[in-house]
């Protein structure tokens, strides 16, 4: 995400010359280029100008340590201001009600229904909540069916009334249903329109007035850039929503909406959609996003995603198998499945500092593991457990069964053997082992 902006900012910092101090002369060209980069990223003009003015004011006259280049100091200042521009710190969703009521708003096509399902999934799996989805879009064809399918995907019940065309009544009835069934969160999915119109605004205002939500979220497609900001402003004037949700952020190479919306509407970005899967939803962290924009990676988010898939008992079992040199293809394929659950491979790689820039022109397909999986699944159960028996004839059979070549099968087996050796060495070299003796005396 934000590849274009990241690349432009990186070029801008290289313009900064001079040693010892950042002066008005050596900073002028850099900030002029930074402002142009922000405008090209579809950032609001007033926001871009105010941003560069603030950076200039904070940078001028700052002494540069002998171990730090002027460009590095400028990166630090820009990083802090980017984080501040996007809100400074993450703001959590309000779930104080009993049940907590969350109202969705936004234009048609912004991704409200899909986000409703993703949020329900997040609250269920990470917060131990019992959400109920309420289908209050009575206009769009198949809207209720879409929410029903989404709810089925994430294992969350959906309240719907096929004959009732009054969204206020449906929302109120959904809340009664939640109280009766013990659901502690109600997510109200409302109708969107192709453009802002008076009827829609009156309707959603009426729903808000009737149900008194704990949280009203404005859902917007981040790829619409400045249009997203303008729409957010108009919705906020009528609804006074509590937070913004940016969908399709994984496809946004510019970043205009993320960088402008907080300043223009003075409301925090709370969530970002980062893919099509129902678990592709992240809490918005301004500092981490600033890291990613400036090519510093996002190692904290990467670790958090890994921890979500981490099973302590499974890790202990695996460690014992590695120590005994019993790590097999069943374990190998299980590790691949864990990695795939963490999200898009290129996005995961870009969270590692420095890797994002290296991969900017390289396409990493989510099907990168497909041939590996095909080869392993073409093995017999005995072959997966005992890789040593994979002789020439077995490898030929596996190649035919997986639609690959013998060379590809050989390459995978070789990589597997090298991985197993490396894992065993790392396990043997743990503190306290003979190869890596403890420092305790």
C-alpha positions in Angstrom: 0.0 0.0 0.0 1.0 3.6 -0.6 3.9 2.5 -2.9 3.8 5.6 -5.0 3.9 8.0 -2.0 6.7 5.9 -0.3 8.8 6.0 -3.4 8.3 9.8 -3.9 9.2 10.6 -0.3 12.3 8.5 -0.5 13.5 10.5 -3.5 12.6 13.8 -1.7 14.9 13.0 1.2 17.8 12.3 -1.1 17.6 16.0 -2.2 18.6 17.1 1.2 22.3 18.1 1.3 24.6 19.9 3.7 26.2 18.9 7.0 25.9 19.9 10.6 22.6 21.8 10.4 19.3 21.8 8.5 18.9 25.3 7.1 16.2 27.1 5.1 18.4 26.8 2.0 19.0 23.1 2.1 15.5 22.2 3.3 13.5 24.3 0.8 13.9 21.9 -2.2 13.2 18.8 -0.1 10.0 20.1 1.4 8.8 21.5 -2.0 9.2 17.9 -3.3 7.5 16.4 -0.2 4.5 18.8 -0.7 4.3 17.8 -4.4 4.5 14.1 -3.4 1.6 14.6 -1.0 -0.5 16.4 -3.6 0.2 13.7 -6.2 -1.0 11.2 -3.6 -4.3 13.1 -3.6 -3.8 14.6 -0.2 -6.0 17.7 0.5 -4.0 20.9 -0.5 -4.5 22.7 2.8 -3.4 19.5 4.7 -0.3 19.1 2.5 0.7 22.8 2.9 0.1 22.8 6.7 2.1 19.6 7.0 5.2 20.9 5.2 5.0 24.2 7.0 5.0 22.3 10.4 7.9 20.1 9.3 9.9 23.1 8.2 9.3 24.9 11.5 10.4 21.9 13.5 13.4 21.1 11.3 15.0 24.6 10.8 18.1 25.1 12.8 18.2 21.6 14.4 21.8 20.5 15.0 22.6 17.2 13.3 24.6 14.7 15.4 27.8 13.6 13.8 26.4 10.0 13.4 23.2 11.2 11.7 22.8 12.7 8.2 20.5 15.6 7.6 18.2 13.4 5.5 17.9 10.9 8.4 16.9 13.7 10.8 14.3 14.9 8.3 12.9 11.4 8.0 12.4 11.3 11.7 10.6 14.7 11.8 8.4 13.7 8.8 7.7 10.3 10.4 6.5 12.0 13.6 4.3 14.5 11.7 2.8 11.8 9.5 1.8 9.9 12.6 0.3 13.0 14.2 -1.5 13.9 10.9 -3.2 10.5 11.0 -4.2 10.8 14.6 -1.2 10.0 16.7 -2.4 6.9 18.5 -4.9 4.1 17.8 -8.5 4.7 19.1 -10.5 1.7 20.1 -14.1 1.0 19.3 -16.7 1.8 22.0 -18.4 -1.4 23.2 -19.8 -0.1 26.5 -23.5 -0.7 25.8 -25.5 -3.8 26.8 -25.7 -4.8 24.0 -23.2 -2.5 22.4 -24.7 -1.0 19.2 -22.6 -0.2 16.2 -24.2 1.7 13.3 -22.6 1.6 9.8 -22.9 4.5 7.3 -21.4 5.2 3.9 -22.0 5.3 0.2 -23.1 2.2 -1.8 -20.0 0.2 -2.9 -17.9 1.4 0.0 -17.8 -2.1 1.5 -20.2 -1.6 4.5 -21.7 -5.1 4.3 -18.3 -6.9 4.0 -16.8 -4.8 6.7 -19.8 -5.6 9.0 -18.9 -9.2 8.6 -15.2 -8.6 9.2 -15.9 -6.6 12.3 -18.3 -9.3 13.6 -15.5 -11.9 13.0 -12.9 -9.8 14.8 -15.1 -9.2 17.8 -16.0 -12.9 18.0 -12.5 -14.3 17.6 -10.4 -11.7 19.3 -12.7 -10.1 21.9 -14.8 -13.2 22.8 -18.0 -11.3 21.9 -21.3 -12.7 20.7 -22.3 -10.3 17.8 -25.5 -10.1 15.9 -25.7 -8.7 12.4 -28.8 -6.6 11.5 -29.8 -6.4 7.8 -31.3 -2.9 7.5 -30.6 -2.3 3.8 -34.1 -2.7 2.4 -33.4 -1.1 -1.0 -30.4 -2.7 -2.7 -31.2 -6.0 -4.5 -29.8 -9.0 -2.7 -28.3 -6.8 0.1 -30.0 -9.0 2.8 -28.8 -12.1 1.1 -25.2 -10.8 0.9 -25.2 -10.1 4.7 -26.7 -13.6 5.3 -23.8 -15.2 3.3 -21.3 -13.0 5.1 -22.7 -14.0 8.5 -22.6 -17.6 7.5 -18.9 -17.3 6.5 -17.9 -16.0 9.9 -20.4 -18.0 12.0 -22.4 -15.0 13.2 -26.2 -14.9 13.2 -28.0 -12.3 11.0 -31.3 -10.7 12.0 -33.5 -10.0 8.9 -37.1 -9.2 8.1 -37.8 -9.9 4.4 -41.3 -8.3 4.3 -40.6 -5.2 6.5 -39.3 -2.2 4.5 -38.9 0.1 7.5 -35.2 0.1 8.5 -35.8 1.9 11.8 -38.2 -0.9 12.9 -35.9 -3.6 11.8 -33.0 -2.1 13.7 -35.1 -1.8 16.9 -36.3 -5.4 16.5 -32.8 -6.6 16.0 -31.7 -5.0 19.4 -34.7 -6.7 21.1 -33.6 -10.0 19.5 -30.0 -9.5 20.7 -31.2 -9.0 24.3 -33.4 -12.0 24.1 -30.7 -14.3 22.7 -27.8 -13.0 24.8 -25.9 -11.2 22.0 -23.7 -8.5 23.4 -23.0 -6.6 20.2 -25.4 -5.5 17.4 -23.9 -4.4 14.1 -26.4 -2.5 12.1 -25.8 -2.6 8.3 -27.6 0.2 6.6 -28.4 1.2 3.0 -25.9 3.2 0.9 -26.5 5.3 -2.2 -24.6 6.1 -5.3 -24.4 9.7 -4.1 -25.3 11.7 -1.0 -29.0 12.5 -1.1 -31.5 14.0 1.4 -33.7 10.9 1.7 -30.7 8.7 2.7 -29.4 11.2 5.2 -32.8 11.6 6.8 -33.2 7.8 7.0 -29.9 7.0 8.6 -30.3 10.0 11.0 -33.7 8.5 12.0 -32.1 5.1 12.6 -29.3 6.7 14.7 -31.9 8.7 16.7 -34.0 5.6 17.4 -31.3 3.1 18.4 -28.8 5.5 20.1 -25.7 3.6 18.9 -22.6 3.4 21.1 -20.5 3.8 17.9 -21.3 5.2 14.5 -18.7 4.3 11.9 -18.3 5.9 8.4 -17.1 3.3 5.9 -15.3 4.6 2.8 -13.3 3.2 -0.1 -9.8 4.6 0.4 -9.0 4.3 -3.3 -11.4 7.1 -4.0 -8.8 9.5 -2.5 -10.0 13.1 -2.1 -13.6 12.1 -2.9 -13.5 9.9 0.2 -12.5 12.9 2.3 -15.3 15.1 0.8 -17.9 12.4 1.4 -16.7 11.9 5.0 -17.1 15.6 5.6 -20.7 15.7 4.4 -21.6 12.6 6.3 -20.0 13.9 9.5 -21.9 17.2 9.3 -25.2 15.3 9.3 -24.4 12.2 11.4 -21.5 13.3 13.7 -20.0 9.8 13.4 -17.4 8.5 15.9 -14.8 7.0 13.5 -13.7 6.2 10.0 -13.2 2.8 8.4 -10.9 2.8 5.3 -11.6 -0.3 3.1 -9.4 -1.6 0.2 -6.3 0.0 1.7 -4.2 -2.9 0.3 -4.9 -1.5 -3.2 -4.3 2.1 -2.4 -0.9 3.1 -3.8 -1.4 6.9 -3.1 -2.7 7.3 0.5 -4.6 10.6 0.1 -7.6 9.5 2.1 -5.6 8.1 5.0 -3.5 11.2 5.3 -6.2 13.8 4.9 -9.4 12.5 6.5 -8.3 12.8 10.2 -7.5 16.5 9.7 -10.6 17.4 7.6 -13.3 15.7 9.7 -11.4 15.6 13.1 -12.5 12.0 13.6 -10.1 9.0 14.1 -9.5 6.3 11.6 -10.4 3.2 13.6 -10.1 0.3 11.2 -8.6 -0.5 7.8 -9.6 -3.3 5.4 -6.5 -5.0 3.9 -7.9 -7.7 1.7 -10.9 -9.7 0.6 -10.7 -12.4 3.2 -12.9 -12.1 6.3 -9.9 -11.8 8.6 -8.3 -9.1 6.5 -9.1 -6.3 9.0 -6.7 -4.3 11.1 -7.0 -1.7 13.9 -5.5 1.5 12.5 -2.2 2.5 14.2 -1.0 5.9 12.9 2.7 5.4 14.0 2.9 2.0 12.3 1.3 3.4 9.1 3.9 6.2 9.2 6.6 3.5 9.5 5.3 1.7 6.4 4.9 4.9 4.3 8.6 5.7 5.0 9.7 2.2 4.2 10.5 1.3 7.8 8.3 -1.8 7.8 5.9 -2.7 10.5 7.4 -5.4 12.6 5.0 -5.0 15.5 2.0 -5.8 13.3 3.8 -8.7 11.8 4.6 -10.1 15.3 0.9 -9.6 16.4 -0.3 -11.5 13.3 2.1 -14.3 14.1 1.0 -14.5 17.7 -2.7 -14.8 16.6 -1.8 -18.0 14.8 0.6 -19.2 17.5 -0.3 -22.4 19.4 2.0 -22.9 22.4 1.3 -26.7 22.7 1.9 -27.2 19.0 5.1 -25.2 19.2 6.4 -27.5 22.0 5.5 -30.6 20.1 7.2 -29.3 17.0 10.3 -28.4 19.0 10.6 -31.9 20.3 10.3 -33.3 16.8 13.0 -31.0 15.4 15.3 -31.9 18.2 14.9 -35.6 17.4 15.2 -34.9 13.6 11.6 -36.1 13.1 10.3 -32.9 11.4 8.4 -34.2 8.4 6.4 -33.0 5.4 3.2 -33.0 7.5 4.8 -30.4 9.8 6.1 -28.5 6.8 2.7 -28.2 5.3 1.2 -27.2 8.6 3.7 -24.3 8.9 2.7 -23.2 5.4 -1.0 -23.1 6.4 -0.1 -21.0 9.4 1.8 -18.5 7.2 -1.1 -18.3 4.8 -3.6 -17.5 7.6 -1.5 -14.4 8.4 -2.5 -12.6 5.2 -1.2 -11.5 1.8 2.4 -12.6 1.3 3.7 -9.4 -0.2 2.1 -7.4 2.5 3.6 -9.6 5.2 7.1 -9.3 3.6 6.7 -5.5 3.3 6.3 -5.4 7.2 9.9 -6.4 7.5 12.1 -3.2 7.5 13.9 -2.7 4.2 12.1 -5.5 2.4 9.2 -3.3 1.1 11.5 -1.3 -1.2 13.2 -4.4 -2.4 9.9 -6.0 -3.4 8.2 -2.9 -5.0 8.6 -4.2 -8.5 8.2 -7.9 -7.6 4.8 -9.6 -7.7 4.3 -12.2 -4.9 1.2 -14.1 -5.7 -0.9 -15.6 -2.9 -0.6 -18.9 -4.9 3.2 -18.9 -4.3 2.8 -22.1 -2.2 0.4 -23.8 -4.6 3.0 -26.0 -6.3 4.6 -26.9 -3.0 1.3 -27.9 -1.6 0.5 -29.9 -4.7 3.8 -31.8 -4.4 3.3 -32.6 -0.7 -0.3 -33.6 -1.1 0.7 -36.0 -3.9 2.9 -37.9 -1.5 1.6 -41.0 0.4 1.1 -40.6 4.2 4.2 -42.8 4.6 6.3 -40.6 2.3 5.3 -37.5 4.2 6.4 -39.0 7.5 9.6 -40.7 6.1 11.1 -38.4 3.4 14.2 -40.7 3.3 12.2 -43.3 1.2 11.6 -40.8 -1.6 13.6 -42.6 -4.4 13.6 -41.8 -8.1 10.5 -43.7 -9.0 8.5 -42.2 -6.2 9.6 -38.7 -7.2 8.5 -39.4 -10.8 5.1 -40.5 -9.5 4.8 -37.4 -7.3 5.7 -35.1 -10.2 3.0 -36.6 -12.4 0.4 -36.5 -9.6 1.1 -32.8 -8.7 1.4 -31.5 -12.3 5.0 -30.5 -11.7 8.4 -31.7 -13.0 10.8 -34.1 -11.3 13.3 -31.2 -11.0 10.7 -29.2 -9.0 10.1 -32.2 -6.7 13.9 -32.6 -6.3 14.3 -28.9 -5.5 11.6 -29.0 -2.8 13.0 -32.1 -1.2 16.5 -30.5 -1.1 15.0 -27.2 0.4 13.2 -29.3 2.9 16.3 -31.2 3.9 18.3 -27.9 4.3 15.4 -26.4 6.3 15.3 -29.4 8.6 19.1 -29.2 9.2 19.0 -25.5 9.9 16.0 -25.9 12.4 17.8 -28.7 14.2 21.0 -26.6 14.5 19.0 -23.7 15.9 17.3 -25.9 18.4 20.6 -27.5 19.4 22.1 -24.0 19.9 19.6 -22.8 22.4 21.0 -21.2 25.6 22.0 -23.9 28.0 22.8 -26.5 25.4 26.3 -28.0 24.8 26.7 -26.0 21.6 25.6 -22.8 23.3 26.5 -23.2 27.0 24.7 -21.2 29.7 26.5 -18.1 31.1 25.3 -19.0 34.6 28.1 -20.1 36.9 
